[in-house]
């Protein structure tokens, strides 16, 4: 089994801008892209009351299995045939996202979801 670490490629809003927009009552969806050895991971973090929804899509793999989000809570999601996965009602915090494929694991470490209130 090969394990790859993903590197951040893009974020549509710096953390300070995200916190300011939320403070003034403007909900904002944050998009983040990661890359690991030919695989691309697109993530969206969306406010859901006082919790968060994290949805994503893995591009570049031919077989999909599971996504696991591990931090203050651990949740699992199946990865569908299009590479899509979703975690609902996620508390704010720092997480590790693990994408478990047939022959490779892709890790996204220090993924910040939401902000501290």
C-alpha positions as CSV (number, residue, x, y, z in Angstrom):
1,X,0.0,0.0,0.0
2,X,1.4,3.4,-1.0
3,X,0.6,6.5,1.1
4,X,0.7,10.0,-0.5
5,X,0.5,13.4,1.2
6,X,-1.5,16.0,-0.7
7,X,-0.3,19.6,-1.1
8,X,-2.6,22.6,-1.2
9,X,-2.8,24.2,-4.6
10,X,-5.6,26.9,-4.2
11,X,-7.9,28.5,-1.7
12,X,-10.6,31.0,-2.7
13,X,-10.4,33.0,0.6
14,X,-7.7,33.5,3.2
15,X,-8.7,32.5,6.7
16,X,-8.9,36.1,7.9
17,X,-11.3,37.1,5.1
18,X,-13.4,34.0,5.8
19,X,-13.7,34.9,9.5
20,X,-14.5,38.5,8.8
21,X,-17.3,37.6,6.3
22,X,-18.8,35.2,8.8
23,X,-18.6,37.7,11.6
24,X,-20.7,40.2,9.6
25,X,-23.4,37.5,9.0
26,X,-22.3,36.7,5.4
27,X,-22.2,32.9,5.0
28,X,-19.3,32.0,2.7
29,X,-18.3,28.8,1.0
30,X,-14.6,28.2,0.9
31,X,-13.1,26.1,-1.9
32,X,-9.7,24.4,-1.6
33,X,-7.7,22.3,-4.0
34,X,-5.1,19.7,-3.3
35,X,-2.8,17.6,-5.5
36,X,-0.9,14.4,-4.9
37,X,1.1,12.5,-7.6
38,X,-1.5,12.9,-10.4
39,X,-4.6,13.0,-8.2
40,X,-6.5,16.2,-7.7
41,X,-8.8,16.8,-4.8
42,X,-11.4,19.6,-4.8
43,X,-13.0,20.4,-1.5
44,X,-15.8,22.8,-0.5
45,X,-16.5,23.8,3.1
46,X,-19.9,25.3,3.6
47,X,-21.6,26.6,6.8
48,X,-24.5,24.6,8.2
49,X,-25.8,26.5,11.2
50,X,-23.1,26.1,13.8
51,X,-21.6,23.1,12.0
52,X,-20.0,22.6,8.6
53,X,-20.5,20.5,5.5
54,X,-17.4,19.3,3.7
55,X,-17.9,17.9,0.2
56,X,-15.2,16.9,-2.2
57,X,-14.3,15.2,-5.4
58,X,-11.2,13.1,-6.2
59,X,-10.1,13.3,-9.8
60,X,-7.6,11.0,-11.5
61,X,-8.3,7.7,-9.9
62,X,-10.1,4.8,-11.6
63,X,-11.3,3.0,-8.5
64,X,-13.0,4.7,-5.5
65,X,-13.6,3.4,-2.0
66,X,-13.8,5.5,1.1
67,X,-13.1,8.9,2.5
68,X,-12.5,9.3,6.3
69,X,-12.3,12.6,8.1
70,X,-10.5,12.3,11.4
71,X,-10.2,15.0,14.1
72,X,-12.4,16.0,17.0
73,X,-14.8,13.5,15.5
74,X,-14.3,10.8,12.9
75,X,-16.8,10.3,10.0
76,X,-16.8,8.2,6.9
77,X,-18.2,8.6,3.5
78,X,-18.3,6.3,0.5
79,X,-16.6,7.7,-2.6
80,X,-19.0,7.3,-5.6
81,X,-18.1,6.4,-9.2
82,X,-17.6,10.1,-10.0
83,X,-15.1,10.5,-7.1
84,X,-17.6,12.5,-5.0
85,X,-17.9,12.3,-1.2
86,X,-19.6,14.4,1.5
87,X,-19.4,14.9,5.3
88,X,-22.4,16.7,7.0
89,X,-22.6,18.3,10.5
90,X,-18.8,18.5,11.0
91,X,-17.7,20.6,14.0
92,X,-15.1,23.3,13.5
93,X,-11.5,22.0,14.0
94,X,-8.4,20.6,12.4
95,X,-8.8,17.3,10.6
96,X,-6.9,14.8,8.5
97,X,-8.8,13.7,5.4
98,X,-7.9,10.1,4.2
99,X,-8.9,8.9,0.8
100,X,-8.6,5.1,0.7
101,X,-8.3,3.7,-2.8
102,X,-7.6,0.1,-3.9
103,X,-3.8,0.5,-4.0
104,X,-3.1,3.9,-2.5
105,X,-4.0,6.1,0.4
106,X,-4.1,9.9,0.0
107,X,-3.7,12.1,3.1
108,X,-4.6,15.7,3.5
109,X,-3.2,16.8,6.9
110,X,-4.1,19.9,8.9
111,X,-7.3,20.6,7.1
112,X,-9.0,23.4,9.0
113,X,-12.9,23.3,8.9
114,X,-14.7,26.4,10.1
115,X,-13.2,28.6,12.8
116,X,-13.1,29.0,16.5
117,X,-15.9,31.1,17.9
